[in-house]
């Protein structure tokens, strides 16, 4: 479900509306029908009243938990394995058909409380709950719900993940990678995997050539998680994966090492085939001393490969501005990649818009724009950001 690290909070405000009073009532009607068909008592009216009370004041994850707990309160005591199994079967039936499209989960958000019920109220029954999560994950990703099982029942949960990695269902293959990510946004942090990620790396190595881009993106994000705590191990793993890599696997590795590439990690740069030996920066300039908020800052760089071998470069921009508490805040932006033959000179031009966005303040005042070549800062140019006309 997650698409990129750090974006979850910005998205959750919009996503929470998928857990609406109307949708909750419809979900609980389906749950009631599936449970009563199995001769399990369930007060759907009471569950709906409890689940919708105060719902709209809650944020996304709080809504999910609120509905899951209301559903549980309307069930009889669920402790006997036979009853747990029947409830899980009913929840799978109530979840409806899997959505079309690999990563179109918008229609499945309403099912999230079903998976939350599994992780919150069936945690004592991993032999029943884990297969149910495998069945439910196509309706809405079980990447969050599986994590308590990985922490409490690691052997059973990792064995389930291994089975999912070999599944013909792309959603289960993705769950094998996404659910075991050490630092999944919105999800419980897997402390043992943060400390030692090798179990997860061995699992996702089976998926690096998966035919689904949806699965490969998850594999890339899993390795990116590892790179935050074990950069050398992540770079070494990526280098092995690059042996005999086709275009799809190479793109996976590039995405996985995006953080290490920006940081100029030598092993990551080597794995990506990036080298800058002999590269000279002849000039770096901004076309104006002053830029209005909302306008573009235009810049240009002149490069020369003075070495005897071709080079592959990744160029990034580093924007700096005064921090509220002193010093400088910074934001790194990828600009472009290129190759230079021996003796080649290249003039490059680009622009970056300086607009106000919800996740970043843009204030008038002194700014600096630096150029990074393969993660190494080479030059910096100052400019002043001014208020937009009429502001």
N, C-alpha and C positions, 0 to 999 in steps of 0.2 A: 504494500500500500504506500509505503513511503517512497518518495521519488529521489530526494536528495537530502544530504545531511544538513540540519539547521533550518529547514524550511517548514517544519511541522507546525510551529506555533503560528506562523503567519497564515497558514491554510486552515487551522482548526476552527477559526471563527466562522468561515463559510461552510465548512463541512458539518458543523453541528446541526445545521438546519435539516440534514437528512434524518436526524433523530427527532422528529416532530410529533406532536400529540396525535395527528391524523395517522402518521406512519406507525407509531407505537400501537395504537388501537388495532390497526390492520394486522400487524405482526402478532399481537397477542390473540387475535381471533384465529389466526392460522395455528398458533401453538395450541390453543384450546381444542380445536378440531382434531389435531394430530394426537393429542394426549387422550382425549375421550375415546377416540377410535381404538386406543390400546387399554381402555377401561381404567385409566388413571384420572382421579378427580382433579379438577383445576377450575378455580373460580376466576374466569376470565374477566368478569365485570369488576371484581375487587382488584384484580391485578392491574387492569387498565386505569382504574381510579387512582391507585397508589402510584403507578408509573408516570402518569401525566401530571400529578400534583407537583407544582413547583418546577416542572421540567424545563420550561423556557428560560428560567433564571440561571440555568446551569450551562457550563461550557461542555465541549464535546465529550471528553472522557468521563466527566462526571455524569453526563446524561446516560452514557452507555452503562455505567455501573448502577445507576439509579434504576434503570429499567430491568437489568439483570436481577437485581436484588428483589424488586417488586414481583417479578415472575417467580422467583424462588419462594417468596413468602406465600404465594398462592398454591404452591405444590404441597403435597403431604411430605412428611419427613423422608428425604431421599438419602438413604444409607445402604439399603440392601442392594448388592450388585445387580440383581435382576431388575430392580426398579430403575436404577441408574441407567442400565442399558436400554430400557424401554424409553426413558426420557430422552436419551441421546438420539435414539432412532426417530422420535417425534420431532426433535429440534431439526434434524437433517431434513425431514419431510417438510416442516414448516418454512425452511429457508428458501424453498422454491427452486426453480431451475437456475443453473449457473448463468451468469451474465455473458453476453457475447463479447468478443474482443479480449485480447490478452490482459490489458491493464485497465479496462473500464470497470471500476469498482463503484462508481457513483450510485448505481442502482442497488448495490449490495450493502451500502452503509447501514441501512435499516436492519440488516442481519447482525451487525456487530454485537448487540446485546446477547445473542444466542451464543456466540463464542466466548463472551465475557462470563456467561453462566457456566460454561464448561471449565474455564480456568479458576473460577471462584468457588464453584460448588461441586465439581467432580474431580478435584485435585487428588483426592484419596484413591482414585480408581484409574490409574494410568493405562492399564490394559484395555479399558473401555474408552477412555477419553481421547487417547492419542489417535486411534483409528477414526474417531468421530471428527477430530480436528482435520485429519486428512481429507475427509469427505466434505467438510464445510468450507475448506479454504478456497475452493473455486467460487463460492457464493460471496465470501468476504475473507480476505487474507487472514489466516490464523497465525501470522507472524508474531503478534503480541500475546495471544492466548497460549502458545506453546512454551513461552519462556519460563513461567513458573514450574512447568514440568521438567525443563532442562536443569533447573536449579535443585528441585527436590528429588527428582527421579532421573538422574543423568544417564544411567545406563539404558533404561527403557526409552527415554526420549531421543537419545542419540541413535539408538537402533532404529527407531521410527524414522528419524531424519535420513538415515542411510537408505531405508526402503523408499522414501519419497524421492530421493535423488535418482533412483532407478525407475521411477514411475513413468508410464506413457502420458500422464496428465501433466502438462506444463505448469499448472498452478501448484501441484505437489512438488515438482522439481524446484520451483522458485522458493517454496516454503522451506525446503531443505537448506537453502542458502540464506534466505532473508531471516527466517526464524532463529538461526544460530549466529547471526551477526553479533559481535561482542558489544557494540554500542548503538543498537538500533534506535533512531529517534522515536520518541514517545514510548518506547518499550523499556522493560526492566533491563538494567545493565547486567550482563552475564559476567560476573566477577571472575570466575574460573577461566573463562575464555579470554578476558582482558589480560589476565596474568600469563596464560599459556594458550595461544590461539592455534596450536598445531593440529588439534583434533578437527577444528573447523576448516583449516586449510586443506587437510587431507580430503575432507568431504567435498569442498567446492572445486577441488582439482578435477573431479569427475564431471564437472559441468562447464568447463571453460570453452568447450566447443558445442555447447547446447544449440540446437537449431533455433531456439526462441530468443529474440533480442530481450524480451521481458526477463528471462532467466539470466541471461548474460549480464544485464545491467545490475541485477542483484549480486551476482558474483563479484563484479567490479566494486560495488559498494561494500561488500564484505571485506575484500582485501584492503580497501581504503580505511575501513575501521581498524584493521590490524596495523596499518601504517602509522596510526596516531600513537600507538604504544610501543610498537616494535618496528621502527622504520627499516632497520637493516634486514630483518627477516622478510618484511614485505618486499623489499627490493630484490632480495635473493630469490624469493618465490616468483616474482614477476620475470626475472631473467630466465629462470627455467621454463616458464610458460612461453616465453618469446622464441624458444628454440623450435624452429619449424612452424612458426605461427603464420596463419593466414590472415587476411585483412580483418575478419571479425574478431579473432582473438587479439590481434594487435590493438584494435580499437578498445577492447575490453581492458587490456593492460594500461593503455594510455589514460582511460577514465579512472582506473583504480589508483594510479600513481599521481593524480592531479595535484594533491597536496604536497607530496614529496618533490614533484617537478617544480612547483612554485618556490619551494624552499631551497632548491638547488642541491638536493641530496645526491651525492656522487653516484651511488649505486643505482638510484632511480634513473638518473640521466643516462647512465651507461646502458641500463636495460632498455630504455627508449631509443637508444642510438643517437642521443644528443651530445654533441661535443662542440666546443668553441675555441679550441686551441688555434692561435694565430689570428683570431678575429679582432679587428680594430674597429672601434667606434670613432668615425671621423668627425661626426657632429651630431648634436641632439638639441632641438630647439622647438619652442612654441611660437606660433605666428603672431600672437597678441599678448601684450602685458596685462590686459584686463578682459575678463569674460563675464557676461551676465549669467545669473542663475537661469537655467532652462536652455541656454545656448550650448554650442559645441566648443570644446577646446581642440584646436587643430595642432598637430605636432608632426615632426619629420625627423628621420634618422638616416645617416649615411654610414654604411658598413663596408668593410674591406676584409676579405679573407687573404691575409698575407702569408698563410701557411701553405704547405705543399700537398695537403689532402683536402678533400671535400669536407664540409661541416654541415651539420643539421642543427638548427637553432630554434628555440622557443622564446618568443619575446613577450614580456609582460610589462604592464604599467603599474606603478605604485603611486597612488594619490595620497598626499599628506595634507592635513589641515590642523589648526590648533585645537587641542583637546580642552574640554571645559575645565579640567583640573590641572592644566599645565602640560607641557610636552606636546607631542603631535599624535593625532589619530592617523590611521592608515587603512587603506583598502587596496588590495591587489586585484588586478584585472588582466585576464589573458588577452593579448593583442593578436599575435599571428605566429605561424611556424613557417620556416623557409629553409632552403638549402643554398649554400654558396660553393661554387667551384673554386679551386685554387686560383688566386689572383683576381677573382671577381669582385667588383664593386656594385653596391646596390643602394639606391635612394628609395626610402619607404616613407609613405605619408599615411596618416590616420587621424581619427577624431574620436572624442569621447564626450557624450552629452552629460552635462552637470545639472540634473534635474532633481526635484524633490520627490522622494519615494517614501512609502510608509516605514520601511525598515532602516532608513538612514537619514540623518539630519543633513541639510545643506545650508551653510551659513555664509554670509559675506565675510570676506577677509582674505588674508594671505594663504595661498595654497602652493604646493610643489608637486610636480609631476616627474617621476623618475622612470628610467628605462632599465629593465632587468633582462639580461641575456643568459638564458639557461639558469635562472635563479640568482644570478650575480648582478648587483646594482652597478651600473656603469656610469650613469650621469643623471643629473637632476636639473630641472628648469623651474624657476619661480613664476607665478602669475597671481593676480588679484581677482578674486571672485566678487562681483558686485550684485546688488539687489536688482531684480527684474524691474523693468519699467512699469510704473503704476503700482508697485508693491508697497 
